[in-house]
């Protein structure tokens, strides 16, 4: 009994995701970036979604909500803090709530920073987390509505999940993120090797996701605010976690 995942591209760089409970066949979409690729994925797999698990209100994550609700009669779940900005929402969730896809249970984790009410969904039994635009492979989301302190708290929540957790993110940003990561952590051998692998995948037209929390903890600078080498590279050996994180985010914003 687990979650079966169909990951596919939407728009220019969004990931669409169908998540199916293998025991019951019940299927959820994680966000709804674009109708046509989602319909093609449903046709390809034969998995008809009964719900959308919405992570945040940005248009590139909710654009197909109403069309899919009309077509499939599905239930739209999303963060209570953004309910008034999520088209067609039926059920609101907050920190610690549980949502079920068949017999698979997900804990809702409030992960603000990118937006004020962003949530992530952690399916503990399946060992999968959907972090959308909070945690990216080798990066994190821009702070459109939150502060560095908000995002740091959110990332710390994700960082304590089991290291083997498989992470699905909202966008194919990994190659650009790798180039930036090397500017603040240039001697990290695991990062250098990973960056080469990412380049190969992209040259072959393959996705760089999913990733794992273990891999991100070893190579993602936005989860490595504590690392003495990164702190030394930034000239911030004795700075607070928040200050180090904020500096890394500031540098990425202008990279």
C-alpha positions, 0 to 999 in steps of 0.5 A: 500500500503506497502512493503511485506518482505520475509527474508531468510538465505544465506551463513552462516549468511547473510540475503537475502531479497525480498521486494515486493510492494503490490499494483503493485507486483514489487519486489526488492532484497536487495543485492544478497549474494547467488543464490540458496537460492534466487531462492528458495525464489522466487519459494516459494513466486512467487515474481520475482525480477526486480532489486537488490538494492545493499548496498556495494561491498563485495562479500557476498553481490554481489556474485549472481549479474551476475547469477540473472541478466542473469536469470531474466534480472533485473536491478542492482542499487548500490552506485556510489562510488563503481560502479567499484566493483559491478558486473553488475551494471546498475544504480548508486545512491548517497546521496538523490537519490530516487529509486522506487519499484513499487509505494514505494520510497526509499531515498538513504542514504550514510552510509560509514564506513564499506566500503567507499561507503556503502549506505542504503535504507529508504522506508519512507512510508513503515517505513522500512530501509535496513542498511546492514552492517552499523547498525546491531541489537545491533552492527555496521559493522567493519571499513574495509575502513572507519574511526570511524568518517565516521561510526559515521556520518553514524549512526547519519543519521540513528539515526534521522529516525522515531523511529518506523522504522523497520530495516533490517540488513545484518547478523545474528550477534545479539547474539554475539553483545548482549554479547559484548553490556553487557560488556559496558552497563551491568546495562541496564535492557532493554539490559539484557531483550533483550539479553535473548530474543535473546538467546531464538530465537537462541535456537529455530532456529529463526532469531533475525531480523528485529529490530526497531530503537526504540529498537536499540536506547535503547540497541545498544551501537553503538547508545548510545555514548551519554549515561552517564552510558556507558561513565562512564563505559568507563572512558570517561565522558568528551570525544567527541562522536567520541572518545567514539564511537571509543573506543566501536568499538575498544573493539568490534574488539578484543572481 
